[in-house]
Amino acid sequence: MDKDLVPFWEKSYQEDDTIAFSDQPNTTITEFEHLLHMQSKVLEAGCGEGQNAVYLAQKGYQVDAFDLSEHGIAKLKRRCEQSNAQVNAFVADLTTYQFKQYYDMILCFGTLHFVDKDGWKRFISNAKEYTNIDNMK
Ligand SMILES: C[S@@+](CC[C@H](N)C(=O)[O-])C[C@H]1O[C@@H](n2cnc3c(N)ncnc32)[C@H](O)[C@@H]1O
């Protein structure tokens, strides 16, 4: 992404009464959620203001979520406080992200096309390596 351009969602991320994209979880999550078990660990990269992360945390999963946007992560943390959800939310760049643990599901919606090919290829390769494949239902 061009560092000099401020994307439109940054304004929404700073406001609590507007939603940048949706207040509902992505339909892919509701489609594949049945594959998770109650102790599942989920990572969302490029989580934005956190509608997916909050939804999954409210369901009881252990959720880590990061985004490049400080405003996005701050809003996600505010949403967690308001909804009593537990999300480990932090600012990070997916192109340099270092995995520290394995996950049962790794999510990334509407984000990979904002980074260059080397960046998303590296992230996907690492995400595959750090996805549990023998722990699903
Ligand atoms: C179109 S928004 C989608 C947000 C969210 N995934 C959703 O579906 O609502 C793209 C998001 O990707 C984030 N992003 C862009 N480049 C990133 C990077 N290199 N690492 C992490 N997040 C990034 C932006 O800050 C923004 O929150």
Ligand as a Chemical Component Dictionary entry (heavy atoms), coordinates in Angstrom:
data_LIG
# 
_chem_comp.id                   LIG 
_chem_comp.type                 NON-POLYMER 
_chem_comp.pdbx_formal_charge   0 
_chem_comp.three_letter_code    LIG 
# 
loop_
_chem_comp_atom.comp_id 
_chem_comp_atom.atom_id 
_chem_comp_atom.alt_atom_id 
_chem_comp_atom.type_symbol 
_chem_comp_atom.charge 
_chem_comp_atom.model_Cartn_x 
_chem_comp_atom.model_Cartn_y 
_chem_comp_atom.model_Cartn_z 
_chem_comp_atom.pdbx_ordinal 
LIG C1  C1  C 0  -10.121 -3.789 3.350 1  
LIG S1  S1  S 1  -9.629  -3.784 5.051 2  
LIG C2  C2  C 0  -10.340 -5.341 5.624 3  
LIG C3  C3  C 0  -10.389 -5.419 7.119 4  
LIG C4  C4  C 0  -10.970 -6.708 7.675 5  
LIG N1  N1  N 0  -10.192 -7.868 7.255 6  
LIG C5  C5  C 0  -12.420 -6.876 7.288 7  
LIG O1  O1  O 0  -12.722 -7.822 6.552 8  
LIG O2  O2  O -1 -13.238 -6.069 7.719 9  
LIG C6  C6  C 0  -7.897  -4.186 4.877 10 
LIG C7  C7  C 0  -7.169  -4.258 6.210 11 
LIG O3  O3  O 0  -5.850  -4.768 5.983 12 
LIG C8  C8  C 0  -4.966  -4.076 6.830 13 
LIG N2  N2  N 0  -3.614  -4.241 6.284 14 
LIG C9  C9  C 0  -3.139  -3.758 5.114 15 
LIG N3  N3  N 0  -1.866  -4.132 4.944 16 
LIG C10 C10 C 0  -1.533  -4.883 6.023 17 
LIG C11 C11 C 0  -0.353  -5.545 6.438 18 
LIG N4  N4  N 0  0.767   -5.515 5.701 19 
LIG N5  N5  N 0  -0.348  -6.231 7.608 20 
LIG C12 C12 C 0  -1.473  -6.263 8.379 21 
LIG N6  N6  N 0  -2.624  -5.644 8.040 22 
LIG C13 C13 C 0  -2.651  -4.956 6.874 23 
LIG C14 C14 C 0  -5.488  -2.653 6.820 24 
LIG O4  O4  O 0  -5.002  -1.882 7.897 25 
LIG C15 C15 C 0  -7.000  -2.911 6.893 26 
LIG O5  O5  O 0  -7.461  -2.989 8.214 27 
# 
loop_
_chem_comp_bond.comp_id 
_chem_comp_bond.atom_id_1 
_chem_comp_bond.atom_id_2 
_chem_comp_bond.value_order 
_chem_comp_bond.pdbx_ordinal 
LIG C1  S1  SING 1  
LIG S1  C2  SING 2  
LIG S1  C6  SING 3  
LIG C2  C3  SING 4  
LIG C3  C4  SING 5  
LIG C4  N1  SING 6  
LIG C4  C5  SING 7  
LIG C5  O1  DOUB 8  
LIG C5  O2  SING 9  
LIG C6  C7  SING 10 
LIG C7  O3  SING 11 
LIG C7  C15 SING 12 
LIG O3  C8  SING 13 
LIG C8  N2  SING 14 
LIG C8  C14 SING 15 
LIG N2  C9  SING 16 
LIG N2  C13 SING 17 
LIG C9  N3  DOUB 18 
LIG N3  C10 SING 19 
LIG C10 C11 SING 20 
LIG C10 C13 DOUB 21 
LIG C11 N4  SING 22 
LIG C11 N5  DOUB 23 
LIG N5  C12 SING 24 
LIG C12 N6  DOUB 25 
LIG N6  C13 SING 26 
LIG C14 O4  SING 27 
LIG C14 C15 SING 28 
LIG C15 O5  SING 29 
# 
